[in-house]
Amino acid sequence: MAFNIITWVAILVLFLGLAAVLREIRLLRNEVRRSPDAFAAAPPELLLGPRFIGRGRRIVLAADSGCPLCLAVLERLLIASPGSVLLTHEPEALWARVSGQLEIVSDPEVWRAVSHLSPPVLMLVDGSGRAERVHLPVRVAEVDTVLAEWQQIVVRGHADAA
């Protein structure tokens, strides 16, 4: 008799635990669904500092020279948006081959604010130095679509400013 009671109590505890887990999953789904990009409940608040203030909207790539995907995204960025910015923690000399085509910002402080997102990190940065949009590419094929969309926003912003 005691064994049956203990078994039913254990089943009841497991059932209540499962109900709590399912509730948390439902709440998490609702938070994710609220996001316009459906990737995160809230976009990350990234302020890139004074070197990015006052220049209008720009596309910024946070990249590391040891990351093969970063280098592939950089090649796509050079083709799609040559006036963009490359953010890195490394010395600018490592990126000498793109120095005439992209502005290179070597800033360890700003890098720390971005690097937890796992480079490469594509950002559409407004004139106040805040990242309006953030994209973490996992395949090179998706980069062209994002860059095309963001380049239109940048060009439209320059036309509005003029």
N, C-alpha and C positions, 0 to 999 in steps of 0.2 A: 504494500500500500504506500509506504514512504517513497519507494522508487518511482511509482506512478506520479505522485505529487511533485517530486523533484523534477521529473521529466517534463511535466506540464508547465511548471514554473520556468524551466529553462526555455521551452518553446515560446512561452509568452514573452520572455525577455528578448529573445532573438527576433521575434515578430516586432516588438517595439523598436528595437535597434534598426531593423530594416525600414520601418516606417519613417524613422528620423533621417536615415540616409536618403530615401526617396524624396522627402520634403526638401532637403538641402539641394538635391539635384534639380528639382523643379524651380527653386528660387534662383539657382545659378543660370538655368536656361532662360528665365525671364530677364535677368540682368543682361545676358549676352544678346538676347533678342532686341533689347532697347538700343543697342549700338547701331549706328548707320552702316558701319562696315561689318558688323557681326563677328568681329574678331576678339573684342575685349569689351568689358563693361564700360570702361571709360578710356579715352585715348590718353596716352602718357603725356604729362605736362613737361615739355622739354623747352627750357630757355637756354639758348646757345650763347648768350653773353654779348658784350659790347662790340665785338668784331663783326657781328651779324646784324647790327641795328642800323636803320636808316638807308638801306639799299634796295628796298622793295622786295617783292617776292623772288625767291631763288630756289633752285633745287640743290640740295646738299647731300653728298654721299659720305657717310662715315665708313672708312675702309682701313684695312690692315694689309700691308704688303705681303704677309705670309698666308693670306686667305685666297685660294683659287677663285671662289665665287666672287669675292670682292673685285678681283682683277677683271673677271668677265663682265661684271656690272659696270665697272669703270669704262671698259671698251664701248659698251652700249651707250653710256652717258656721253662719251666723247662724240659719238655720232649724232645722238638725238638732241643734246643740249650742251654745246661746247662752252657756253658762258657760265657754267655751274661752278659749284664749290666742292672741293675735296677736303674733308675733315679727317685728320689723322693725329695720332699721338707720336708718330715717328718724325725724324728730321726731314725737312723739306727736300733735302738732297736725294733721298730715296725715291722721290716722285719726280725727279728732274725731267723725265721724258714727257710728262703732261703739263709742265709748268707754263708753257705758252698757251695752252688750250683751256686750262681750268685754273681758278684761283685755289691755291693750296693753303690751308690753315692748319698749322701744327700747334695744337693747344691741348696739353694734357688735362687741364681742368674741364674743358668742355667735353673732351673725350670720355672722361669718367662719368659724365651725366648721360652719355649715349651708349657706352660700350656694354652695359649690362643687357642691352637688347640683342646682342650677338650680331656682329657685323657680317655682311654689309647692311647698313641702315640707310634707306632712302628717305629724305625728309623734304617737304615743301615748307620753306621757312618764310614767314612774313617779314615786313619791315621792322617789326619790334624785336626780332630775333627769336620768336616763338615758333615752334614746329606746328604748323596747321594740320599737316597730314604726315603720317609715318607709315612706311611700308618696309617689311622685312622679307626680301625676296628669298625664295628657296630654290627657284629655277630661273635660268637666264631668260627663258621664253616669256615669262610674265613681266619682265622688266620693260620691254618695249611698249606694252600697253599702258603701264603706269606712267612712263616717261612721256608718252604722247599726250596723255590726258593732262598731266601736270604742266607740260610745255605750253599747252593752250591756255591754261590758267595764268602762267607767267606772262605770256605775250599779251593776253587780255589786260592784265594788270599794268603793263607798261603802256598800253594804248590808253587806258583810263587815266593814267598819271600825266600823259602828254596832253 
